Amino acid sequence: SNDTPITSAIFSPKRLEVFIGGFQSIKVWDARNGKPMRLFNKVFDGDVTSMALDKDERRIIAGDSFGNLKIFDSLSGLIMSELECHEKEISFCAFDSEDLTIMATSWNG
């Protein structure tokens, strides 16, 4: 179970992990036994609203309710890059199929 409302979730089929986004943090769960594994704590100022894994599942892109995007190392939680790209909540984010481009949409209007 999670301590805060879940606002985004993704599954890693290669690692059998579930990434749960909520208020300011991303929690990683083991899909085999349901136990928490890692916590990327207070990595955003608001809710994590969208997440995606790259094709190798080594990086996570995540967006928040303030329009920010961050790229994380999926094992360590280290922030690799920060982007301020929208004025409002990120509603979707993704890597392209070759991991060369980041796509994001927002409620900017």
C-alpha positions as CSV (number, residue, x, y, z in Angstrom):
1,S,0.0,0.0,0.0
2,N,1.0,3.6,-0.5
3,D,0.9,6.4,2.2
4,T,-0.4,9.1,-0.2
5,P,-2.8,9.1,-3.2
6,I,-1.3,7.4,-6.3
7,T,-1.3,9.9,-9.3
8,S,0.8,7.8,-11.8
9,A,2.1,4.3,-12.1
10,I,4.2,2.3,-14.6
11,F,5.3,-1.3,-14.8
12,S,8.8,-2.5,-15.7
13,P,8.5,-5.9,-17.4
14,K,12.3,-6.4,-17.6
15,R,12.8,-5.8,-13.9
16,L,9.4,-6.8,-12.6
17,E,9.0,-3.5,-10.7
18,V,6.2,-1.1,-10.3
19,F,6.9,2.6,-10.1
20,I,4.2,4.5,-8.2
21,G,4.1,8.3,-8.4
22,G,2.4,10.4,-5.7
23,F,2.9,13.6,-3.7
24,Q,6.5,14.7,-4.4
25,S,7.9,11.1,-4.6
26,I,8.3,7.9,-6.6
27,K,8.2,4.6,-4.8
28,V,9.4,1.4,-6.5
29,W,7.8,-1.9,-5.6
30,D,8.8,-5.5,-6.4
31,A,6.0,-6.9,-8.5
32,R,6.8,-10.5,-7.5
33,N,6.3,-10.1,-3.8
34,G,4.6,-6.7,-3.4
35,K,7.3,-5.2,-1.2
36,P,8.7,-1.7,-1.5
37,M,12.3,-1.6,-2.8
38,R,13.3,2.0,-3.3
39,L,12.0,5.5,-2.6
40,F,12.9,8.6,-4.6
41,N,11.7,11.0,-1.9
42,K,10.7,14.6,-2.4
43,V,12.0,14.8,-5.9
44,F,9.2,17.2,-7.0
45,D,7.4,20.1,-5.4
46,G,3.9,18.7,-6.3
47,D,2.2,15.5,-7.5
48,V,3.9,13.2,-10.0
49,T,1.4,13.3,-12.8
50,S,3.0,11.2,-15.5
51,M,5.9,8.7,-15.9
52,A,7.5,6.6,-18.6
53,L,10.5,4.3,-18.9
54,D,13.1,4.4,-21.7
55,K,13.4,1.3,-23.9
56,D,16.2,-0.2,-21.7
57,E,14.2,0.7,-18.5
58,R,17.3,2.5,-17.1
59,R,15.8,5.9,-17.1
60,I,12.5,7.3,-16.0
61,I,11.0,10.5,-17.2
62,A,8.4,12.0,-14.9
63,G,6.3,15.1,-14.9
64,D,4.6,17.0,-12.1
65,S,1.6,19.2,-11.4
66,F,3.7,22.4,-11.9
67,G,4.8,21.5,-15.5
68,N,8.3,20.3,-14.7
69,L,10.0,17.2,-16.2
70,K,12.8,15.3,-14.7
71,I,14.8,12.3,-15.9
72,F,16.0,9.8,-13.2
73,D,18.3,6.8,-13.1
74,S,15.7,4.1,-12.4
75,L,18.0,2.2,-10.0
76,S,19.5,5.0,-7.9
77,G,16.9,7.7,-8.3
78,L,19.6,10.2,-9.2
79,I,18.2,13.1,-11.2
80,M,20.0,13.1,-14.5
81,S,18.2,16.2,-16.0
82,E,15.6,18.7,-15.1
83,L,13.4,20.5,-17.7
84,E,11.0,23.4,-17.0
85,C,8.9,23.1,-20.1
86,H,5.2,23.8,-19.3
87,E,3.3,26.2,-17.2
88,K,0.7,23.7,-16.0
89,E,0.4,20.0,-15.1
90,I,2.2,17.5,-17.3
91,S,-0.6,15.1,-18.5
92,F,1.6,12.8,-20.5
93,C,5.4,12.1,-21.1
94,A,7.3,9.6,-23.1
95,F,10.6,8.7,-24.8
96,D,10.5,8.0,-28.5
97,S,11.3,4.5,-29.7
98,E,15.0,5.3,-30.0
99,D,15.2,7.3,-26.8
100,L,16.4,10.4,-28.7
101,T,13.4,12.6,-28.1
102,I,11.3,13.4,-25.1
103,M,7.6,14.1,-25.6
104,A,5.3,15.8,-23.1
105,T,1.9,17.3,-23.1
106,S,0.3,19.7,-20.6
107,W,-2.9,21.4,-19.7
108,N,-1.6,24.7,-21.0
109,G,-4.5,25.0,-23.4
